[in-house]
Amino acid sequence: MSTSRFKVFCDESWSGTSPEAPFPCFVFYGVLVEEPAEASIIQTLDSFKAQRGLYTAKGPMEIKWSDAADEAKSAAKTGFPNRLEAYLDCFFQLMRARQISFAYLFLSRKEYERVEPLFVSSHEGGKHAFFFMLYFQMLFHCFIKPQTKHNPTAILIDDRNMGAEGVQYDIATLREFLNRALYRQSAPKFQLPLTAAFRKQLERSIQLVDLADSKAQPLIQLSDLCAGCVRYLIENRLPPPPGEGQLGLFASPAPSLNVEDVSPQHSLAMYFYGRLRTIVGYSDIHLLKPSYHHRFFIFPFQFGDRGA
């Protein structure tokens, strides 16, 4: 039986306070690819950048959600199509081709700030442990348990926002969390202990948890762009757009907005939402609700009444 090898490229995002979002939240997210397809996917993304002028003498330029306003101005000035929208189209093409999966966990900032001090006071590792506990929840429940299982998996996390109170996170801690959880999932109850060989296989399932520079990693950039759209939609509680040509029998059209009232971020996020729901089988997806779609997994996270 052949063994598949996977890579997860991930990051996290949260709201600032200026301006304050209606529903500020934290989002932990990532994209999953099988290793044999990684090179061709990156070639596709780099070729897109080269064709659309997102290339310098040093190589491909970085694409970020925070570029939404500048790109909208550029598109309006030059008359060329919006390149961030086109980059999202690359993502949806890869989804349709079953070459990539996207998943995210989200929770309200209020809930995060409520539970973090409770967790820190009762667990070793302080804020580091709390942060990695949430990363564990996203990676294990969105990618490892339903998709990669015990196949070798490398996890690469953007290092730009890593660290708490000026101290770099110990990235090896996350690897230990994941492998321990994977072992617990596979340990047979009321049976003989696992063989040493199988235990060793499980312990090495998560082969690598490491930091990566998003400037040089187009798959982290792609996940950042998707997550930026997702977080904007969640934080503003925007409803799903109607399908093309669809309108309920007694429904009224959504109120139209003046062009000057629609921000570039709003336009890009709604473009993402609309395109996502055109994929066969995804027309019912709602970004605030759980989704168990193999290629688009949503995990709305909540702590119990007692916290973590």
FENWOLIN-V840771 format. One record per residue. RES is the residue in one small letter. NEAR is the number of other ideal C-beta (glycine too) atoms within 8 Angstrom. Layout:
BEGIN
RES;NEAR + RES;NEAR
END
This chain:
BEGIN
m;2 + s;3 + t;6 + s;7 + r;11 + f;15 + k;14 + v;14 + f;13 + c;17 + d;15 + e;11 + s;10 + w;10 + s;11 + g;4 + t;5 + s;4 + p;3 + e;7 + a;9 + p;7 + f;9 + p;12 + c;14 + f;13 + v;14 + f;13 + y;16 + g;16 + v;13 + l;13 + v;14 + e;10 + e;9 + p;5 + a;9 + e;11 + a;6 + s;8 + i;13 + i;10 + q;8 + t;10 + l;15 + d;10 + s;8 + f;12 + k;13 + a;9 + q;6 + r;8 + g;5 + l;10 + y;8 + t;5 + a;3 + k;3 + g;5 + p;10 + m;7 + e;7 + i;14 + k;9 + w;10 + s;5 + d;9 + a;12 + a;9 + d;7 + e;12 + a;12 + k;9 + s;10 + a;12 + a;7 + k;6 + t;6 + g;5 + f;6 + p;6 + n;9 + r;14 + l;12 + e;10 + a;11 + y;13 + l;15 + d;9 + c;12 + f;13 + f;11 + q;8 + l;11 + m;14 + r;7 + a;6 + r;5 + q;10 + i;11 + s;13 + f;15 + a;14 + y;15 + l;15 + f;14 + l;12 + s;9 + r;10 + k;7 + e;10 + y;11 + e;7 + r;9 + v;12 + e;10 + p;6 + l;10 + f;13 + v;11 + s;6 + s;6 + h;10 + e;4 + g;8 + g;9 + k;9 + h;12 + a;13 + f;15 + f;10 + f;13 + m;11 + l;14 + y;13 + f;12 + q;12 + m;17 + l;15 + f;12 + h;10 + c;12 + f;17 + i;14 + k;8 + p;9 + q;10 + t;12 + k;6 + h;8 + n;10 + p;9 + t;14 + a;13 + i;15 + l;14 + i;14 + d;15 + d;8 + r;7 + n;7 + m;10 + g;8 + a;9 + e;5 + g;4 + v;7 + q;5 + y;11 + d;6 + i;11 + a;7 + t;12 + l;14 + r;12 + e;8 + f;11 + l;15 + n;13 + r;8 + a;10 + l;14 + y;11 + r;7 + q;7 + s;9 + a;7 + p;7 + k;4 + f;3 + q;4 + l;3 + p;3 + l;9 + t;6 + a;6 + a;6 + f;8 + r;10 + k;8 + q;9 + l;13 + e;8 + r;9 + s;14 + i;12 + q;7 + l;8 + v;11 + d;9 + l;9 + a;12 + d;9 + s;12 + k;5 + a;5 + q;12 + p;11 + l;14 + i;14 + q;13 + l;14 + s;15 + d;15 + l;15 + c;14 + a;14 + g;16 + c;15 + v;15 + r;13 + y;12 + l;13 + i;13 + e;12 + n;10 + r;8 + l;9 + p;4 + p;8 + p;8 + p;7 + g;8 + e;5 + g;4 + q;6 + l;6 + g;5 + l;3 + f;3 + a;6 + s;3 + p;6 + a;5 + p;4 + s;5 + l;6 + n;6 + v;5 + e;4 + d;5 + v;8 + s;6 + p;10 + q;11 + h;11 + s;10 + l;16 + a;14 + m;11 + y;11 + f;13 + y;14 + g;9 + r;11 + l;11 + r;13 + t;9 + i;11 + v;4 + g;5 + y;11 + s;9 + d;5 + i;12 + h;7 + l;10 + l;6 + k;7 + p;6 + s;9 + y;6 + h;9 + h;8 + r;8 + f;13 + f;14 + i;12 + f;13 + p;10 + f;9 + q;6 + f;9 + g;5 + d;3 + r;3 + g;9 + a;9
END
